[in-house]
């Protein structure tokens, strides 16, 4: 998987620069344009700036030019996770305990794959808890296909 290889190449440098790697995603565009998206966030409690993205982009681009893990031409995009941030590491589920989230599972559970509710942290056996309108569920991290913060509550507070 190209994303795992890229993560391996860039993660140490991203960390040394004071950022946490959130997600690496490579996709082929419908017009034949390949895109490599790197999502990162500052380790310290502050907003990500355009200058941060530019600096990370320069460093990441240099690393990828040396290792060259992608044979085809691509566009590199470095960004912050945003308010509907993906939850890509098990520690994200603990960090965002109490927030609304949308989770899609790899396989059906109780007749559904998609769940929406409030994160309740990690259980003693390392499962992710989610309180939904139809009950409490627990998921193994490896059973999750995708997860992200649901920003609808943030918008409701602003109204």
NORBEL-V904982 format. One record per pair of residues at least 12 apart in sequence whose ideal C-beta (glycine too) atoms are under 6 Angstrom apart, sorted by the first residue. I is the first residue (numbers start at 1). GAP is how many residues later the second one is. D is the distance in Angstrom with one decimal. If there is no record, write none. Layout:
BEGIN
i->[I;I]
gap->[GAP;GAP]
d->[D;D]
END
This chain:
BEGIN
i->[2;3;3;5;6;6;7;9;9;10;10;13;14;18;19;19;20;20;21;22;22;22;22;23;23;23;24;25;34;34;35;36;36;37;38;38;39;39;40;41;41;48;53;56;57;61;83;83;84;84;84;85;86;87;90;93;93;94;94;96;97;97;99;99;100;100;100;101;101;101;101;102;102;102;103;103;103;104;104;105;106;106;115;115;117;117;117;118;123;127]
gap->[24;21;23;64;18;63;17;54;58;50;53;46;26;25;21;23;21;23;19;17;18;19;59;16;63;65;14;12;38;40;40;38;40;40;22;40;40;42;16;39;40;32;25;22;21;15;68;71;64;65;67;64;62;60;51;26;35;27;28;23;22;24;20;50;18;50;53;18;46;48;49;14;46;48;12;41;44;41;42;38;37;39;15;17;13;14;15;13;15;13]
d->[5.1;4.5;5.8;4.8;5.0;5.7;4.9;5.6;5.0;5.3;5.5;5.7;5.7;5.3;4.4;5.8;5.4;5.7;5.6;4.0;5.9;5.8;5.0;4.3;5.4;4.9;5.8;4.6;5.3;3.8;5.0;5.1;5.1;4.9;6.0;4.8;5.8;5.3;5.9;5.9;5.8;3.6;4.6;4.8;4.4;5.8;4.3;5.9;5.3;5.7;4.8;5.1;4.9;4.1;4.8;5.9;4.6;5.6;5.3;5.7;5.4;4.1;5.5;5.5;5.7;4.0;5.0;5.1;6.0;5.8;5.7;5.0;5.6;5.0;4.8;5.9;4.5;4.7;4.8;5.5;5.7;4.7;5.8;5.8;4.6;5.1;3.5;4.8;5.8;5.7]
END
